């Protein structure tokens, strides 16, 4: 990594799938700018399934979609759990307001690429005009990138192994009604916790226990937890499971997620 990046003049643009804690510590020291880009997990699951099938030599997987979806939700794929990944970044953003992080979504980029690229240019403090934005939008379109780079990695059938459709909502062609309902139950629980985390979060220690304080404009609530419980589990596990597994003591908690 060091050898390859030295050949590029600063400022450099580096691509990564890492969580913040795994990134070089210089990001904090030098306050490098970070663009945090995420996508609907339903579309990610479908895209990753097709990607995995096309890269058979790498993954040795020929399983069915229904089995792969469970692997995605269990975090048994590259880069592990999407939920852990998103919750980690949301916690970083909530607890490190000094970091320069721009949040973008794939869906917004597809909906209005001109608007989103303008956000990026302003965030990076790069001079631009409408013509430059239009050129960037055109050259970064899925169609253009597939034409330019789609032949770099081919499946055994001769199709692009990296560029498939690039659409928003293709998951509807794959998910059954039962799979969609199952997914929504899991995702809904995590989404509530992400919303709470965005509103406010403090983590500190008290008598060897971890104390989480979450708050919003209406209700303050907090929990004191067994010190052996990983912080990530606080936002991943239902209250009943925490109580059973860790004998967690909830001193005060609000069930109102206003």
C-alpha positions as CSV (number, residue, x, y, z in Angstrom):
1,X,0.0,0.0,0.0
2,X,2.7,2.5,1.0
3,X,4.8,1.8,-2.1
4,X,1.8,2.3,-4.5
5,X,0.5,5.4,-2.8
6,X,3.8,7.1,-2.8
7,X,3.7,7.2,-6.6
8,X,0.6,9.5,-6.5
9,X,0.8,13.1,-5.7
10,X,-1.2,14.6,-2.9
11,X,-4.1,14.9,-2.6
12,X,-4.8,11.3,-3.2
13,X,-8.1,9.4,-3.6
14,X,-8.1,6.0,-1.9
15,X,-10.9,3.4,-2.2
16,X,-11.7,1.3,0.8
17,X,-14.3,-1.1,2.3
18,X,-12.8,-0.8,5.8
19,X,-14.5,0.4,8.9
20,X,-13.0,3.5,10.5
21,X,-11.2,1.7,13.3
22,X,-9.2,-0.3,10.7
23,X,-8.1,2.7,8.7
24,X,-4.7,4.4,9.1
25,X,-4.6,6.5,12.3
26,X,-3.4,9.5,10.2
27,X,-7.0,10.0,9.1
28,X,-7.6,11.4,12.6
29,X,-4.2,13.1,12.9
30,X,-4.5,15.0,9.6
31,X,-8.3,15.3,9.4
32,X,-8.4,13.8,5.9
33,X,-11.7,14.0,4.2
34,X,-13.8,10.9,4.0
35,X,-16.8,10.2,1.7
36,X,-19.0,7.6,3.3
37,X,-21.0,5.9,0.6
38,X,-23.7,3.3,1.2
39,X,-26.4,1.5,-0.7
40,X,-29.7,-0.3,0.1
41,X,-28.7,-3.8,1.5
42,X,-31.4,-5.5,-0.6
43,X,-29.8,-4.4,-3.8
44,X,-26.3,-5.1,-2.4
45,X,-27.4,-8.7,-1.6
46,X,-28.6,-9.3,-5.1
47,X,-25.5,-7.6,-6.7
48,X,-23.1,-9.5,-4.4
49,X,-24.8,-12.8,-5.1
50,X,-24.3,-12.4,-8.9
51,X,-20.8,-11.1,-8.3
52,X,-20.0,-14.2,-6.2
53,X,-21.4,-16.6,-8.9
54,X,-19.4,-14.9,-11.6
55,X,-16.1,-15.0,-9.6
56,X,-16.5,-18.8,-9.1
57,X,-12.7,-19.3,-9.1
58,X,-12.4,-17.0,-6.1
59,X,-15.5,-18.0,-4.1
60,X,-16.2,-21.6,-5.2
61,X,-19.9,-20.9,-4.6
62,X,-22.8,-22.1,-6.7
63,X,-25.6,-22.0,-4.1
64,X,-29.1,-20.7,-4.5
65,X,-30.2,-17.2,-3.9
66,X,-32.3,-18.0,-0.8
67,X,-29.2,-19.5,0.9
68,X,-27.0,-16.6,-0.1
69,X,-29.4,-14.1,1.3
70,X,-29.2,-15.7,4.7
71,X,-25.4,-15.6,4.5
72,X,-25.6,-11.8,3.8
73,X,-27.9,-11.2,6.8
74,X,-25.7,-13.4,9.0
75,X,-22.5,-11.5,7.9
76,X,-20.9,-14.5,6.4
77,X,-19.7,-12.7,3.3
78,X,-16.8,-10.4,2.3
79,X,-16.4,-7.6,4.9
80,X,-18.7,-9.4,7.3
81,X,-22.0,-7.9,8.5
82,X,-23.4,-4.9,6.6
83,X,-25.3,-4.0,9.8
84,X,-22.1,-4.0,11.9
85,X,-20.4,-1.9,9.2
86,X,-23.2,0.7,9.0
87,X,-23.6,0.9,12.8
88,X,-19.9,1.4,13.2
89,X,-19.8,4.3,10.8
90,X,-22.9,5.9,12.3
91,X,-21.3,5.7,15.7
92,X,-18.1,7.2,14.4
93,X,-20.0,10.1,12.8
94,X,-22.1,10.7,15.9
95,X,-19.2,10.6,18.3
96,X,-16.5,12.4,16.2
97,X,-18.0,15.7,15.0
98,X,-14.5,16.9,14.2
99,X,-14.0,14.4,11.4
100,X,-14.7,15.7,7.9
101,X,-17.1,13.1,6.6
102,X,-19.6,13.5,3.7
103,X,-22.5,10.9,3.7
104,X,-23.9,9.9,0.3
105,X,-26.1,7.1,-0.9
106,X,-26.2,5.2,-4.2
107,X,-29.9,5.8,-4.5
108,X,-29.4,9.6,-4.3
109,X,-26.6,9.4,-6.8
110,X,-28.8,7.5,-9.3
111,X,-31.7,9.9,-8.7
112,X,-29.7,13.1,-9.3
113,X,-26.1,12.6,-10.1
114,X,-25.5,16.3,-10.9
115,X,-26.7,17.3,-7.4
116,X,-24.6,14.6,-5.7
117,X,-21.4,15.4,-7.6
118,X,-21.8,19.0,-6.8
119,X,-21.9,18.0,-3.1
120,X,-18.6,16.1,-3.6
121,X,-17.0,19.0,-5.4
122,X,-18.0,21.5,-2.7
123,X,-16.9,19.0,0.1
124,X,-13.5,18.5,-1.6
125,X,-13.2,22.2,-2.3
126,X,-12.6,21.6,-6.0
127,X,-13.5,24.4,-8.4
128,X,-16.2,23.4,-10.9
129,X,-18.7,24.7,-13.3
130,X,-21.8,23.2,-14.9
131,X,-19.9,21.9,-17.9
132,X,-17.4,20.1,-15.7
133,X,-20.2,18.6,-13.6
134,X,-21.9,17.4,-16.8
135,X,-18.7,15.8,-18.1
136,X,-18.2,14.0,-14.7
137,X,-21.8,12.8,-14.6
138,X,-21.5,11.4,-18.1
139,X,-18.1,9.7,-17.6
140,X,-19.1,8.3,-14.2
141,X,-22.4,6.9,-15.4
142,X,-22.9,3.1,-15.1
143,X,-23.2,2.7,-18.8
144,X,-20.0,4.6,-19.5
145,X,-18.0,2.8,-16.9
146,X,-19.2,-0.6,-18.1
147,X,-18.2,0.2,-21.6
148,X,-14.7,1.4,-20.5
149,X,-13.9,-1.1,-17.8
150,X,-16.5,-4.0,-18.1
151,X,-14.1,-6.2,-20.0
152,X,-11.3,-6.1,-17.3
153,X,-12.9,-9.0,-15.4
154,X,-15.1,-11.4,-17.3
155,X,-17.2,-14.4,-16.1
156,X,-16.8,-17.8,-17.6
157,X,-19.8,-16.9,-19.8
158,X,-18.0,-13.8,-21.1
159,X,-20.1,-11.3,-19.2
160,X,-18.6,-8.5,-17.1
161,X,-18.1,-9.9,-13.6
162,X,-18.1,-6.5,-12.0
163,X,-20.7,-4.4,-13.9
164,X,-24.1,-6.0,-14.1
165,X,-27.1,-3.6,-14.0
166,X,-26.3,-0.8,-11.5
167,X,-30.1,-0.2,-11.0
168,X,-32.0,0.8,-7.9
169,X,-34.7,-1.6,-6.9
170,X,-33.6,-4.7,-8.8
171,X,-34.1,-6.6,-5.5
172,X,-37.8,-6.7,-6.3
173,X,-37.0,-9.2,-9.1
174,X,-35.3,-11.5,-6.6
175,X,-36.9,-11.3,-3.1
176,X,-40.0,-13.4,-2.4
177,X,-42.8,-11.8,-0.3
178,X,-41.6,-13.9,2.7
179,X,-38.0,-13.0,2.2
180,X,-38.9,-9.3,2.0
181,X,-40.9,-9.4,5.2
182,X,-38.2,-11.4,7.0
183,X,-35.6,-8.8,5.9
184,X,-37.7,-5.8,6.8
185,X,-38.2,-7.2,10.4
186,X,-34.4,-7.4,10.8
187,X,-33.6,-4.1,9.1
188,X,-36.3,-2.2,10.9
189,X,-34.9,-3.1,14.3
190,X,-31.4,-1.9,13.2
191,X,-32.8,1.2,11.5
192,X,-34.4,2.4,14.8
193,X,-31.0,1.9,16.5
194,X,-29.2,3.9,13.8
195,X,-31.7,6.7,14.2
196,X,-31.2,6.8,17.9
197,X,-27.5,6.8,17.5
198,X,-27.6,9.7,15.1
199,X,-29.6,11.7,17.6
200,X,-27.1,11.3,20.4
201,X,-24.7,8.9,22.0
202,X,-22.1,8.9,24.8
203,X,-20.1,5.9,26.0
204,X,-18.0,5.9,29.2
205,X,-17.1,3.6,32.0
206,X,-18.5,3.5,35.5
207,X,-17.4,1.0,38.2
208,X,-16.0,-1.3,35.4
209,X,-19.3,-1.3,33.6
210,X,-20.1,0.3,30.3
211,X,-22.6,3.1,30.3
212,X,-24.4,4.1,27.2
213,X,-26.4,7.3,27.2
214,X,-28.8,7.9,24.3
215,X,-31.0,10.9,24.1
216,X,-33.4,12.8,21.9
217,X,-35.3,16.0,22.3
218,X,-38.0,14.4,24.3
219,X,-36.6,11.5,26.3
220,X,-33.3,10.7,28.0
221,X,-32.6,7.0,28.6
222,X,-29.5,5.1,29.5
223,X,-28.3,1.6,30.2
224,X,-25.5,0.1,32.4
225,X,-24.1,-3.1,30.9
226,X,-22.0,-6.0,31.9
227,X,-18.4,-5.1,30.9
228,X,-18.0,-8.2,28.8
229,X,-20.6,-7.2,26.3
230,X,-19.1,-5.7,23.1
231,X,-20.4,-2.2,22.3
232,X,-21.6,-3.3,18.9
233,X,-24.0,-5.8,20.4
234,X,-25.8,-3.0,22.3
235,X,-27.2,-1.8,18.9
236,X,-27.6,-5.2,17.3
237,X,-29.4,-7.3,19.9
238,X,-33.0,-7.1,21.1
239,X,-33.4,-6.1,24.7
240,X,-34.7,-9.5,25.7
241,X,-31.6,-11.2,24.3
242,X,-29.3,-8.8,26.1
243,X,-31.0,-9.5,29.4
244,X,-30.8,-13.3,28.9
245,X,-27.2,-13.5,27.5
246,X,-25.5,-10.8,29.5
247,X,-27.8,-10.3,32.5
248,X,-27.7,-6.6,31.5
249,X,-29.2,-4.1,34.0
250,X,-31.3,-1.5,32.4
251,X,-31.5,1.3,34.9
252,X,-33.8,3.4,32.8
253,X,-34.9,3.0,29.3
254,X,-37.6,4.6,27.1
255,X,-39.4,2.5,24.5
256,X,-40.4,5.8,22.7
257,X,-38.1,6.3,19.8
258,X,-39.5,9.8,18.9
